[in-house]
Amino acid sequence: MTTKTELLNNGVVVATKTAAPFYSWDWTPATSGASSLTYKRYEDGVLVFTSGALTGTVEAAAAGLVLDGIPNLIQGLSVRKLRTDYAGAPVEAIRISDSVVQDISFDGGNLLDTTALTTFRNVTGGDVKLNTWYDQTLNGNDATTPLVNDRPDLWGSGGIEYLNSIVTISRDLTANNMETAISGETIISAFFVVNDAGTRRAILAGGQGSAEGLGVSSTDSSDDVAALGGVIQVDGVTVNTRGEFKTALNDLLPHVVSAVGVDITGWTTYNMRYFSDALSMMRRSSERILISGAVSDIVRDQIVANQTAYYKS
């Protein structure tokens, strides 16, 4: 018999324990200040016990990072640190004025160090582009492009851009397409923190046309995204058409997008299996996570809750 137990804070899972009795609690998404905790126990997938709410204020246990303990990772790109055992930088920057490149590391809060970025930029002034977005899963699936004009901004004409006071990576309205070659996958789950208030949005794109990915434009807003398979959500709300997807993103706020169980069989770009980065059509992007297979609802909710708490609160 397999067992699983959960703790929920106001209906949101904040900790899980599986393979009882010896595995420890995973407190990755836990936050301090919880006011109502509920305990649930499952046996062979069946809910067998639910406690009454335990009220009061609690302090979170020592929390890990969002991808600590998550299996089957393909790629993790972010302006923040995603895994405790990742020792590298989040990005490599290129100074356009003299083509010098430099890794920009994390600051003391595990976020892209904007002070270091500013120092690097001020040597000569001008724009600083994203040269490489490093994969924090240790799989080496970095996002990059050989075309200088396709690189998005770390420091553009308006300086560093922010979404909800957190640094973000920005593209202009005509270019910027960081790509990663991914092979050997058929079903994936993907998680993004993005924003766009323009006319086109592409989160997952497997070819040259938006029909091959989760993309919208002013001319295809009624197209069905169900052909992708899986469940597509924006801020926890399921979207069934590209029109719904477009409407959900049409503002200047950060949005958490999840796509679970997407069939990518046959997606090709230039005769290779590619993922266009979330930056290919989105105006701003802060995070992208790719996981092999269709993750469970628990894993999906855990990642979405973490991204929501970090980027939207």
N, C-alpha and C positions, 0 to 999 in steps of 0.2 A: 504494500500500500504506500502511495506517495502522499505526503502532507504538505500543506502550504499555509502559512499564517500571514496576516496583514494587519498593519495599524493604519487607520485612516484619520486624518485631521479634517473635520468638517466635510467628510465625504470624499476627500482626496487621499489616495494612498501615499503615505510618507515613509513606510518601511515594509519590507517583505522578508520572510524567512522560509526557505524551502529545504527539502531533504532533512527534515527534523529526525532526530533531536540534536544533531551535532553541528550543523552549519550555523554561522552567526548571522545576526540581523544585518541587512544592507540598508544603511541610513543615508544613502547618496542624496535623495531629494529632500531630506528632512530640513525643516526650518524652525527657528526658535519662535516662541510666542504662541505655540499651538494652544487653542482654547477648548477643543473638544476632540478626544481620541476615542476611536471605536476599534475593538479587536474582532477579527474574523478568522475562522479556521475552516480549511477545505480538506477533504479526504478524497483522493482520486478525482479531483476536479469538482467535487460536489460540496457546496457550502453546508457545513454541519453545525456551526455555532456562530452567533453574533452577540457580542456583549452590549450592555447599555453604554451610553456615552460617558466617558471619564472626563469631567470638566476641570478646568484650572489651567494655569500658565506653566509651560514646561520649557526647558532649555534643550536645544537640539544636541544629539550626540555628535561627536566629531565627524563632520560630514566629509565625504569624498567629493570627487568631481563627477560631472555628469556621465562620463563614459567609463568610470571605474567599475569593473565587474561585468560590463556588457559584452557578451560573446559575439563572434561572427562579424566583427567590424570590417568594413571595406575602406572607409575614408572618414576623416574628421578634420574639417577646415573651420577655423574660428578666429575671432579677435581675442578670445579668452582661452585659458588653458582648459583642455577637456579631460586629460588623464593625468593622474598623479605621477606615473612613471615616465611621462614624456619630458625629456630634458632639453629639447631644442627650442627654437624661436617659432612664433606663429607665422611670420612673414619674412621674405627677403624683399627689400625696397631697392628701387633704382632711381637715382637722381638724373633727371632728363638733361640737365645742363651739361653734365660731363660724363654721363653713362656709368658712374660709379655705383656699385651695388653693395649693400650691407644688410645683414640680418638685424631686424628690430625685435628685441626680446620682450618678455613679459615684465611688467612692473611688480611691485610688492603685493599687489592685489590680484595677480594672475590675469591681468588684462594687458593688451598691446600697449607698450610703453610710449605714450605720446610725447613725453619729454625727450626721449632718445630720438624719436622720429623728427621732432622739431629741431634738435641739434644737428642731425644729419642733413636736413633740408637747408638750414641756415648757412651752411658752409659756402654755398654758391647762390642760394635762392632758387626760385622757380618751382616747377612741379616735381612731385615725387610719385612714381607709379608703383603698383604692386608687380614685382617681377616674378615671385614664386609664392604661392599660398601653400604652406607646408602641411602635409598630412600628419596628424598627431596620432594615428593608429599604429605607426611603425611599419605600415605596409608599403610605404614609398609612393603612394598615389597622390603626389603633389599636383597642384593645378598651376599651369603655366601656359605661355604662348610664345612663339618665336617672333610675333609681330608687335613691334613697339607700340604702334597706334592702337592695338587691341588691349593694352594693359589698362586696368582701371586705376582710379586715383586713390592714393593714400593721403596726398596733399595736392589739392587742385587749386583752381582760381579763387575759391572761397576758403582755402585753408583745409584743416582737418574737418571732416563731417561727422556728425553725431546723430544717433537715433535714441531718443529718450535718455540723453546725457551719456550714452555709451558710444565709443568710437565705432564707426562703420566704414566699410569700403564702398566707394562710389564709382559709378560709371557715367560717361556722358550719354547723350541720347542717341548716338549714332553707331557706336562701336563697343569694344570691350567684350571679349569672349575668351575667358580662361578655360582650358579644357584639360581633361584627364582621360587617358586610355584605360578602360576597365574591361577585362576579359574574363570569361568563364562564369558569368552570372546569368541567371534566367529570371529569378524573382528577387526583388530588392525592396527594402523599406528605406525611406529617406525623410530627413527632418531638416527644416530650414528656418532661419530667422532672416526675413527680407522685408523690403518695402518698395512700392512703386506707385506713382500717381500718373504715369504716362498712359499710352495706348496699347503697349505690348507687354506681356508678361510670359516668361517661360521658366518653369522650375526644372522640369525634366525634359530634355530634348534629345531624341535619338537620331535625328537626321536633319536635313536642310529645311524641311517644312515643319510648321507648327503642328500639323496633323500627326506627326510622329512623337509628339511629346505633350506635356501639360503646358500648353501655351495658348495665349489669346491675342487677338488684335481687333481692330475696329471692324474687320470683315468676317471674323469667324467666331463671334461672341456666343453664338447659339450652339456651337459644336459640342458634342457629348464627350466628357472626359472618362466616362465609364469604360470606354474601349481600352483604357490603360489597365483595367483590372484594379483590384484592391480598393482601399478606402482613402479618399483624399479629404483632409480637413484643414480649415483655416481657423486658428484660434479655437480649436476644439469643436467647430461646427462643420459637419459634412457638406461638401459641395459636389453637385452632380453634373454641372455643366460649366463650360468655360466662362459663360456669362456670369454665373454665380461667383466663380473664382476671381474674375476681373473686378466685380463689384466689391468683393470682400477686401481687396487690396488697394482700393482707390482712395487713399488718403496719405498722410505724411507720418504715420505711426509704424512702429515695428510690428510685424505679424509672424506668428509661429505657424508654419505649414508642415503637416505630416502627410506622407504618402506611403501607406502600408500595403505590401503584397502586390507591387506593380510588376507586370510582366514585361521584361525588356528584351525578350527573344527577338533577334533580327534587327535590333536597332543598329544602324550603321551611319558613319560619317566618313566620307572619302575612303570607303571600303575597309574601315576599321570600326571596332566597337568603341564609341566615345560617349562620354557624358558631357554635354555642354554645361559649364558651371552655372550655378544660380545667378551669376553675374551676366550671363549671356543676354538676358532681357530685363532682369530686375534692375531698378534704379539704384538700390542700395542692398548690400548683403553683409551680414555679420557672422553667419554660421551655416555650415552644411555638414550633415552626418549621413553616411550611407552604411547600411547593414545588410548582409546577405540574408535572403529569405524574408518571409512574412513574420515580423515580430509579434509576440503576444500582446494582448490589450494592456497587460500590466507594464511591460517594457515601454510600449508606446506612451501610456499615460505618465510613466515616470519621466521619460525624456521631455515630453511636452510640458509637464508641470515644472520641471527644472528650467527649461528655456523661458517659459512664461514668467516665472518668478524672477529670473535674472534680468531679462530684457524689457519686460513690460510693467514691472511694479515700481 
